[in-house]
Amino acid sequence: MQCSNNFKQYGVALHNYHDVNSSLPSPLCIRVTSLRWNTHYALCPFMEQAAIYDTEKNTYYEVWEGPFAPYTIDTLCCPSDPNATKSNARNNVHPSYGDASYGAGFPYAVAIVTGAWSFTNTTIWTGIDAQLKTWNDLNTRSRGVFAAYRFTNLSFIVDGTSNTVAASECVSFADEESNKIKGGVAKDALTATDLTTGGTGSGPGLCLTVAGSGDDRSVFTGTAARTWRGGGGIFDGVFLNHGFQTILPPNSPSCNVKSITGDADCTYGIVSATSFHSGGVNVLLADGSVRFVSETIDCGDLTKSGRESGESDYGVWGAAGSPQGGETKAL
């Protein structure tokens, strides 16, 4: 119940932000001295967190520094997650990148553009748009309510706000290199061709093969990527730390893409919604309502590498994440 109520409060904050700014916040955003501000930071004034919002604006800390390192907002935490009470600014609310397979979190960062910082500063965003033109034209990035460096108006959600997932709960990491399916990310488990539109790889379903077997299916096989799912900075917008896709069923593994980023700040991959609730996850729909989604939900053909437009290849779950897919399927 508490988790559901927290999501409803987050939904109210999203809609209040939209009323003021005529858009939803971006899940990965820039300012003059940092490249990684996320949705949570933009919503602070709408979650009774104006003080921490003003602290950042006046002191220019990075997302993992100063007062942000230990900072936690109760609205963003689910009591069912034992990791959410740890340090490192844990949180369980993640924005939906829909059924975008390849490049969902691109880019990790862009060159800083000179100009006074704000979420809507036209000087900054004109410069960023020029740098990102090729990727902005790649529609696979825009298969969800949210996409890196993009501000979405609710009118963008033509499939209906009551049919489209805006956010989900995701378990925060247990350790920096955790091999837990809930909270961890399998390193180099996918290649670019597995996810690229029209690619010749195995599709996102390949990520499911890293799940353990036998008595303990809570862990994945292979090496864990050094990521901070739902932590390491409550306002960090790097995709694998702050985001998920409606592709693999809830409580599936998450995997990053080999040879795209070899560092800690993994940008590309498949990220699953996860929770410690029995049998599924809570999701926030774009109209502000909350639904429980079963981990047995139809996910279509997971051998497909995604598409730029039209109906999702990933069944009911994919359709729920795509705001402009034209699907008739509903949760």
Disulfide bonds with the S-S distance in Angstrom:
Cys3-Cys78 2.29
Cys207-Cys255 2.05
